[in-house]
Amino acid sequence: MRGATHARWAVCAVAAALAATACGGGSGSGDAGAVLSASWGDPQNPLEPANTNEVQGGKVLDMIFRGLKRYDPETGEAENMLAERIETSDSQHYTVTVKDGWTFSNGEKVTARSFVDAWNYGASLRNNQRNAYFFGYIAGYDEVHPEDGGEQTADTLSGLEVVDDRTFTVTLSQKFSGFPDTLGYNAFAPLPRAFFDDHDAWLEKPVGNGPYLVDSYTRGAQMSLRAWNDYPGPDRARNGGVDLKVYTDSNTAYTDLLAGNLDLADDIPASQLKNVRSDLDGRYLNTPAGIIQTLAFPYYDEDWNRPGMEKVRKGLSMAIDREQITDTIFRGTRTPATDWTSPVLGEDGGFKAGLCGEACEHRPDEARRLVAEGGGLPGGRVTLTYNADTGSHREWVDAVCNSINNALDDERACTGNPVGTFADFRNRITQRKMSGPFRAGWQMDYPLVQNFLQPLYYTDASSNDGKWSDEEFDALVDRANRETDAARAVRLFQRAEEVVRDRMAAIPLWYQNGSAGWSERLSDVKLNPFSVPVYDQIKVG
């Protein structure tokens, strides 16, 4: 296949990073019918592939769906799954051939139409899917999802055409050489007719084509998944299923793990990092992952978008002592960020250490001067909003605020604003109810530098939660996506990232490792480059 060379550059770096760190687990035979329990959090939205763009819902979609591509759980490389071939001669017109022999768990055959119907549904404005933006490069998107808020004038994407039972064509509105390697993202999953025929029933109990089935779900308590015995793929579950137990406090999950009431916790609280290796006696992972933590800003709020605020944002960034926070709170499981991507991409894949420059260095005197020159903090105070249920966010937000208060010589300059659950936190963000900076961690969808920039900062992009917009940035991203030479594309993306830096669109904090701890019942525990447990490979007993 031509094109898609960006990802191949990136995945080599991912593989190298992971090879340097143990992937954990043992090699026992296990009990193929045994069920394990794992920590989890309620997803924000129903589990429609095109409507899930956060980690908790994504975990489930990864278990119950398989798409044209799948990202190798060790290297991150985009490999064919349901795609037999994806062919192009110009990086704009693609022919996709779907493998024979795949079915959904209800017995329905997976065909070319299963993909085309799903993508048309996801792109349509009337369906209000959070991931609609990922279909934006397919010809006809403007008609099915007009960006100006007008009525859609077509029901389907003109760039999609079913040729026969196993073949469909994709025409993009411009060249995008990395397009094939985005197709492992959950938004591009196929859907059965049951999704369209009785949508409400499907949402109650989703039907997919992955190695697990949804058995039951009680919001706020547990989702139970069970291995699908007739799964036709090569990555069959090595266990009988997974009970995803909802926790609103990672410390509680850790306590349950130690007490034998939980088998797997993939969010080790910061307060336990000093004890985790001795507590779990080797049953602990800490691996590089494509994750960055940032502070985003509500640009729809005039207070944060007025003249001079670039200096204020830069001043706040320079007020934060990243080294101290990552050392004392996270004990080396985080690395101070010096750009807006991730080291797992490698330099050839787009990571550029130090691109942030002095703006990411702790310079309290300069921070104080810049904030003053920019007109000061809106209302004289800044509030950092975060979800309090996962990720040890309270500890680091308090530390960030202390750092800002010390730099600005005002003990009340910054305070944290906890929101009880991740779902509620995300709802406030999507409803544009933020009045100050907020936590904006990003876990890559696929290992391309494009994924760390375009979804977050491109005008009206799917995860541009602060609604930042810059014409120069957008134009550079468009040029990069049209570029068929990997090295030139990477340089264009880095120029776009420099625009993010110069405007301080968001404040990069640190790169995050994935971590997990497990009980004595489990073996072969691994985290993929996205920091998600490879559930289907875990053995129980």
Secondary structure, DSSP 8 states (H G I E B T S, - for coil): --S-HHHHHHHHHHHHHHHTS----------TT-EEEEEE---SS-S-GGG--SHHHHHHHHHH---SEEE-TTT--EEESSEEEEEESSSSEEEEEE-SS-B-TTS-B--HHHHHHHHHHHH-GGGT-TTGGGGTTBTTHHHHS-TTS-----SS-TTEEEEETTEEEEEBSS--TTGGGGTTSGGG----HHHHHSHHHHHHS---SSSEEEEEEETTTEEEEEE-TT--SSS--SSSEEEEEE-S-HHHHHHHHHHTS-SEES---GGGTTTHHHHHTT-EEEEEEEEEEEEE--TTSGGGSSTTHHHHHHHHHHH--HHHHHHHTSTTSEEE-SSSS-GGGHHHHT--TTTTGGGGS--HHHHHHHHHHTT-SGGG-EEEEEESSSTTHHHHHHHHHHHHHHHHT-TTSEEEEEES-HHHHHHHHHTT---S-EE--EE-SSS-HHHHHHHHHSTT-TT-TT----HHHHHHHHHHHH--SHHHHHHHHHHHHHHHHHHT-SEEEEEEEEEEEE-TTEES--B-TTS-B-GGG-EE-
